[in-house]
Amino acid sequence: MSRKKIALIGGGQIGGVLTQLIALKELGDVVLFDIVEDLPQGKTLDIAEASRVDGFDVSLKGTNEYKDIKDSDLVIITAGLPRKPGMSRDDLLTTNAKIMRSVAEGVKEFAPDSIVIIISNPLDAMVTLFKKVSGFPVNRVMGQAGVLDSSRFSSFIAWELGVSVKDVNAMVLGGHGDTMVPLIRYANVNGVPVMEMLERKYKDAAKAKEVMDAMVQRTKMAGGEVVKLLKTGSAFYSPASSAITMAEAILKDEKRLLPVCSYLDGEFGVDGYYVGVPTVLGEKGVEQIIELTLDNDEQAMFDNSVNAVTKLVADMERLGL
Ligand code: APR
């Protein structure tokens, strides 16, 4: 069996960690592309020189030419500027849309059969733009946001309850912005509802709700919390790990059910937009969208989040991006 070829477009902070994780997990051969001369060559050389000590056998190549991504099976895109303190993801729209357009053209020309995972922000708009420019079928174009937002939510729950994060299942749906929707009712620790555990811990329903609300709020603002601390850029370890979870599900045909920024064609009452929803990922990319039942409050929050996405896409179109 030949090894998979994975192209990473953007050799910055996330691109570097993606390269290292793919190498450590031996998921395939990597081509790391960036427009900055020598940067991807330097990063791949550095990581490859650890192959003896890390014990991996994959090829890592840095490049400034699109032709080197030829026939990639999977493409992960991080090209674009990250946030600085005080910025929202939406503030990146104009700059990153121009970058995404050029990336979509390059990928369309040289890796027309690839499955594409986008990480660049503002996520929901960038995925929409990539799909439009590339003309790729919707099962092969998706965005990474929900896996990270859910991992953040799960971490906060585990820390609060003093349980292993491995046993926490919690999902965040909707757009990748301040309106995202952490699903409280479905959050559980190995099947035990998180709210029940909080009520037991505090012996007070109001206090339990207050604690949960604080975790939900922290989840929504978690990206900004990291930006504020780093000062020079945004989170990169956790976004890379989250995209690798999706890549692995696709490359190994795992059929994992993950929150993915997927194209909705009537599901959840949304027609023609990319929004974070439970999605089964396998060798064909997006293989199923799981329509779970939302109660009135959850549906209202989801609708609000969808509105933020449609507004962002409309802004992009209005600006002719
Ligand atoms: N083609 C390819 N790469 C590009 C292009 C382009 N047209 N324009 C910029 N880049 C590269 C930059 O040279 C840089 O190396 O994209 C890389 C981005 O890396 P960082 O600035 O380190 O940003 P990173 O933290 O990796 O985040 C990338 O993901 O989470 C989002 O909001 C984040 O949009 C940002 C993206």
Residues whose N, C-alpha, C, O or C-beta is under 5 A from the ligand:
A	BS01	APR	I9 G10 G11 G12 Q13 I14 G15 F33 D34 I35 V36 T78 A79 G80 L81 P82 R83 I99 S102 I119 S120 N121 G233 S234 A235 F236
